[in-house]
Structures are given as C-alpha cells and as structure tokens.
Amino acid sequence: MSELDRLGQWLATQGLALAPDARLERLGGGIANRNEGVMLTSGVAVLRRPPPGVLAAGASDMAREAKVLAALASVFPLVPRLIAFCDDESVLGTRFQLLERRDGVAIAGSLPPESGDGLALVETTLQAMAALHGLDPVAVGLADLGKPDGFFARQLKGWTARAQAVWPDGLPGDVAALISALGAQVPAEAGAPVLLHMDLKPDNLLVEPATLQARAMIDWDMATRGPRAFDLAVLLSYWIEPGDPDDVKSLQAVPSLTLGWPGRRAVAARYQAISGHDVGDLAWPLALARLRLAVAWMQLYRKWQRGEMDGSRYQGFETLARAIIAQALAAYRKGDL
C-alpha cells in the first residue's frame, strides 16, 4: 500500500478525506523537517513530519508543535490552523501533522526582487517576535510547556550532550573551550518566562513578497517557555554582518548582508524598543545560540553522511559548523555580539 493510501485510510478515521486527484507535493525551503502540500476534500493542507532517519533527543517534536498550534489558534493570528495530528507511527513511520496551508514566501539569504531593500522584513520579524512574547502562557493554556526554571543551564547541558553525540571521538578543542567558558558563567534568567518560538528568523515567517507583511509563523516544533533574550539571540546567531569572518558568510539564513541592513546590535535595540523590555547583555545567550546552531548543522551533516538526507547542500555543513563555533568563541571572549 502506498504512503498516500495509508494517509487516506487514517484521514477517514478523523472524518477527513483526500481529494480524488491528491498527491504529495514537496514544499521547498526547509532543511530538516519535511513539508508537503496535499489536497483534501476540505481544501489544501500541509503534511508535516520529521526528517528521515535517527533523530536527536527532543528534535522535530510534532506532538509539541501540535499542542502549541492548537493552543494559539484563537489568540495568535499568525499560527496556521492544526487540522489533525497523528501519534500512531505505524501510519507513515513517524508522528505527523496536517496543517492549514497559508500563502506567502519564506525568505532566507536573498530578498525577492519586488521587495526593494527589504528593510520591512526586519520590522516584520521583530514585531512578530514581540507579539509572541507578549502572550500570557497561562492565559493561552501553555503554562506547562517546557521547564523555564534554570533555562540557560539546561539548554547548555542539552546542547553539550548533542555536541558529544555529533563528535563521538571527542569534542574539538574550540567546541570544548566554548562549552567550558559558557559553563563557568551561566547567567540568571531575567523577567518572567515567555513563549519562545526557538527558531524565529525570516524564513520561518511566510510573508507577502511585495510588502513583506507576515501571513504565518511556521516551524513550532521546538517551542517552549523561557527568557525572551534567547529567541532574540537565536535570530542574531543567523545574522551575519559584512565585517564577520568570511567563512561564516555561507550560512545565508537571513538576508542580513544586504546593503543598508542593520547589524546585530541595532536589531537587538529595535526589539527592545518594540517590546518595551530590556533583554540585558546578550553575549552569553548569543554564544549559546551559536553553539546550538553549529551542533544542529553538524546533526544534519551526520544524517547526510549516513545517507538519511539527500542533496549536496549538506556537504559543507561541517566546515560551516566549525566556523560558527570559532566566531562564537572569539566574540564571547571579547564580550561582543
């Protein structure tokens, strides 16, 4: 029985059905989770599931994402509607979701020609982040999401374990040095915990290509509660500036090298102005976010090595991961962003 047939059988148990001419259409943009368009009799949807192969602990958590989407649907307009969630791995080999499909483009390293200088995208991203952080986790039914107490220490411990998993023969010296430096000065979390997206960069927003206004916020599988500084630090970890080392410029996750775009400090200041919250010194959270980014890229590289991921794009991820670590360590030692 084909995958589409198995999906159709399961949908029938949920009171849903595939359209007669339904097929799975791979949606581009993502580098890990799989997103495919599929037509139901009720309209177009997105089938979302983890990447193939072995997953790191806690990665690509479809159950977590479904919980967050269901809770935020009525209070956060950027959230796509959850149509159905399946926790029975026998259907498609893994847990999966069906989501409302929203129009819009996901912008990574380069801007659409019609968007001009694209500076509105910076404002759109920061406005969306501040709006998310402004929600009350208790009021929206997510008071039990994650464990915000000791957030930074737990994140460092978790990403240290993942680093050890992707470098099983021993941590490279600069990775070990960064982890040791971070462990020596874990900061306290300032302010009440907020809802965190945990990967909120422009390509996890679907925007109208000309105006760059947000139509949807996607990829919620890592959402949790914690200090707002970390969501901002994650965005800044992708934010490459013209003066950064050349070997990190291939990251191209954000069009931040566009002429006239603000640097990391200006982005942080603008978030604070929009949200009305001082996030404090970002040097430690940003170093942790860069460690996280480098390890995530190494996880994808190892999956590619094992033949679990297709495409030449992953071939350079080890080199890029080591470059990100070097940048993180150098910036943190200087107390810089």
N, C-alpha and C positions, 0 to 999 in steps of 0.2 A: 504494500500500500504506500502511495506517495505521501510525502510530507504534507502536501496541500489537502489530500484526502483525510489524513489524520486530524489536521486542523479543523476541517469541515465537520467531522464527527464530533469533536469536542465542542465546537461552537453550538451545535444542535442541543447539547445538554445545557447551554446557557441561554437558550431562546434566541440565538443568533444564527445567521447563515451566510455562507459565501455567495457572492453574485455568480450567476451561471458561467460567466467568462473570466472568473477570478484567476489571477496568477500572482506570484510573489515578485515584486519589483525592488531590486536592491537600491536603497537610497544612499547617496554618497555623503561624504563629509566626515563621518566618524572614523576613528582609528582603532576602536576596540569593540564596543557593543555593536550588535547587528540590528539595523533598522530596515524594514522592508515595507513598501506600500502594498496593500491588499484591499480589494473591493468587497465589501459586504453588501447584503441587500439593503442595509440601512444607510450605506454611504461608504466613502473611502476611509480607511483606517491605516495605522502603522502597527506592524508586528515587531515587537522589540524584545530582544533576548541577548544573553551574554555572548561573548566570543567563544569559538570552539576551543576545546582542549582544557588543560588544567587551569583553574582559577586560583589566584591568591586569596587568602582568607579575607572575607568581607567584601571582595571585589564584585562589581556588576550585580548588586543585590536587587533583583527585580521585586522581591517582596517588600523591601524597604521603600523602593520607589513607588510601588502601587499604594502603599499606606499613605505616603506623603501626598501623592496626587489626589487621592480620594478626600483627604482632609482639607486640602487647599482649594479644591474645585470651586467652592461657593464664595471664597473670600479673596482669591488672588487671580485676577483675570488672565494673567499670562500662562497659567497652568493648563496644558491640554487635558481634556476630559479622559478619565480612565474608562474604557469600555468594558474590559474584562481582564482578570488576572488568573493565570493557571499555575498552581503549585505542584501539579502532577507531572513529574519529569518523564513519565512513560509516553506522554503525548508527542512531544517534539525533542525529547532528550535533555531538556532543561526547563526551568521555570520560564514563563514568558508573559508578556502583556499585550493587549491591544489598546491602542490609544487613538484619540481623535487626531486626524491629520490637519495641521494648520498650514496655510500658505506663508511663504516668506523664504528668505535666503539666509544661510548661515555663513558668516564672513570670517575667514581665518586670516591668512597672511597678506592678502591683497584685497583692495576695495573694488566693488563693481564700478564700471566706467561712469554710470549715471549718478553716482553718489558724490562726485566732486572730491573735495578734500576729506570728506568722511568724518569730520570732527563731531558731527551729531551722533556718531556711533559711540564715542566716548561718553557723552552725556546720557545717551540711552542706556548704556551698560551700567553706569553708576546710579542712575535713577532707579533702575530695576533692582539693583543690589540693595539700595537704601530702603526701597519699598518692601522687599522681602524681610529685611532685618527689622522693619517697623512692626511686623506682625507679632501678636502675643501668642507664643507656643501653647499656653494653657487654653486660651480662648478658642483656638482653632483645633483643639483636640490632639495636639502633639506634645503634651507635657512629658510623655515617656519616651520621646525619640532621643536615642543616644544617651550618653552619660557625660554631661558637661563638666562636672567636677573633676579637676585635675586634667583638663582637656589637653593642654600642651604636653605634659609629661606622658600621657597615654598615647598621643599621636607620635611623639618621638620614639617611644618604646615599640609601637606597632610598625613604624617605617624602618626602624633599626632591624627588626626581625625580617621584614621583607627584603631589606638590603642584604642581609646574610643569606637569604634564600636565593637571590639572583647572583650573588658572588659566593657560591658554596665552597670554593677553595680558599676563602679568606677575603676580608674586605680590603680593597685597595687602600693605600696609605692616606690619600686625601679624603676618602669616604670615612674612614675610621677617625681621622682628625676632626672632620666636621661634626660627626656624631658626638665625639668626646667634648668638643667645645660647647655644643648645644646642651649636653647633659650637665655641664658644670654650672650653667646659669639659666635654668628653666624659670621663666618669669611667671608671676601670678597673672591670672586672667582678670581683666578689668571689666566691670559692669556686669549686668545680668546677662545670662546666655540668651542668644537669639537663634532663630532658624538660619542655618547655613546651607547654601547650595553645595559648596565644596569644589566646584569647578566652574564658577560663573565668569566666563570670558565671552567675547562677542560671538564665537561660533556655537555657543550654547544658547543663543538667542536667535529666533527666526525673525527677521526684520523685513520691512518693506524696502526694496532696494534703492528707491529714489530718495525717500525721506529718512530712511534708517530708523523709523519708529518700530518698537518691538511689537510683535504679534504673538510670540510664545517664548517661554523659557523651558528648555528641554534638558534631558540627562540628569535626573534627580536621584540616581542610584546610590550616591554617596551622601545624601542629605543627612544632617544631624543638627544638634544644638551645641553652641559653643560661643567663643568670643568673636564678635564681628570683625576684629582685626585679622582673623585667619582667612575669611573669604576674600578680604581685600589683598592680603598677602599672596593668596593663590593667584589672583588676577595679575598682580605685579610680577610673579615668578615667570609669567609668559611674556611680560612687557619688555622687549629688547629695545635698547636705545642705540643711536648711532655710535656713541662712544664705548659701547660694550665690546668685549673681545670678539674678534671675527668668527671664532669657532662656535659661538652660540647663536649667530645670526641665521643659521639654517633652521632654527626652531620654527619660525614663521607661523606661529599660532595666533598672532594678533598683528594687525597692520600698523604697529607702533613705529616702524621705521619710515612711515610716510612723512614727507616733508611737512613741517609745521605742527606735527603731533606733539602733545605734551610728554614730558618724561615721567618717571615713576613718582617722584616727589610731588609734582603738580597733580597727578592723578589722585594720590592719597589726600592731598589738600582739598581737592574738589569733592571727593567722597565725604570728607568731614563737613564741608560746607553744606552739602545736600542733606546729609543725615542729621546734622547737629550734634554729632558725637565725636569726641577726640579719641582716636584709637591708640594713642601713645606711640612709643618707639616701635617701629616696625622691623628693625634689623633682625631680631630673633625670629619672629614669625615668618619673615621672608626667607631667611636661611632654611628654616624647616620646610617651607613650601617648595623651595628649590630642591632640597633633598628628596622630598616626596615626588616631585616631577621627574627627577633623574631616575629614581627607582622605578617609577611607573613606566618610563621609557625602556628601562632595562627589562622589565617584565614582558613588555611587548617584543623586545628583541629576542628574549629567550623563547617565547612562543613561536616566533618566526624561525629561530634555529631548529626547533623541534618539528617544524613543518605544520604547525597549527594555524599559522597566519600566512596568507598569500600576499605577494606584492613586494617589489623591490624597495618600497618606501621605508621598510623597517631595517634595511641592511645597515644604514648609518646610525641607528638609534644608540648603539653602544658608545660610539665616538661622541655623539651629542650629549649623552648622559654624563660622561666623564667631563665634558666641557662645562656643563651646568654645575656640577659639583665643584670644579675649580673656581668658577665665578662665585658660587655661594660662599666658599671658604674665604676667598680673598675679600669679598665685601663684608662678611661678618667680622673678620679680624680687624677691619677698619671702622666698624660700626656704621657702615654705609648701606644704602639700598642698591 
